[in-house]
């Protein structure tokens, strides 16, 4: 864990961030590692200045390009599901957006690869992540439907965009024992976990959620 670079940043937001952590606890997030990472990463630096006063509200916020930064509870919930009883290890994130979730994953993973299909958003994620100096996060402009074959296999894959079915290419890039979490569905979506076991993939469904769609290609 490389957290030294994070301490001291955004102290002014510490009070509202503490409130966010209390709220996450009340909502049922209990893994101390997840709560610690959520407490460490300053969400306001990932958000446009005009919206920064809402950075620690439990709500999705617009990122531009029709995309949204995920709600803190949903980020925490998906990661808690992925990390339960193990470590995240080597992680692939599909849909880096502004880089907020990549930063949380960066605190909890050995290595993070995050792909984003919208080039200017990826550039913003790069700028944002530079401020918190988590050097083991690699960003790539690519279509996440293809995964990242050159860095596979992954212990953890997380999708920040919803699809009607799990992309088989992404399941194929999971290491033995690896886990993939995604919002599954179109109009109605649930968090879905796929775990690679000796006997094949085991699927478990969790909370109802609302994510932007996983789109094809890059722009
Ligand atoms: N992880 C972000 C959430 C961004 S919203 C956060 O921390 O807030 C989801 C992102 O997924 C959008 O930026 C969208 O452009 C991206 N996305 C959608 N389809 C994609 C694809 N096929 N490959 C890569 N990124 C994709």
Boltz pocket constraint, residues with backbone or C-beta under 6 A from the ligand:
constraints:
  - pocket:
      binder: B
      contacts: [[A, 67], [A, 68], [A, 69], [A, 70], [A, 94], [A, 95], [A, 96], [A, 97], [A, 98], [A, 99], [A, 100], [A, 101], [A, 102], [A, 115], [A, 116], [A, 117], [A, 118], [A, 121], [A, 142], [A, 143], [A, 144], [A, 145], [A, 160], [A, 161], [A, 212], [A, 213], [A, 214], [A, 215], [A, 216], [A, 217]]
      max_distance: 6.0
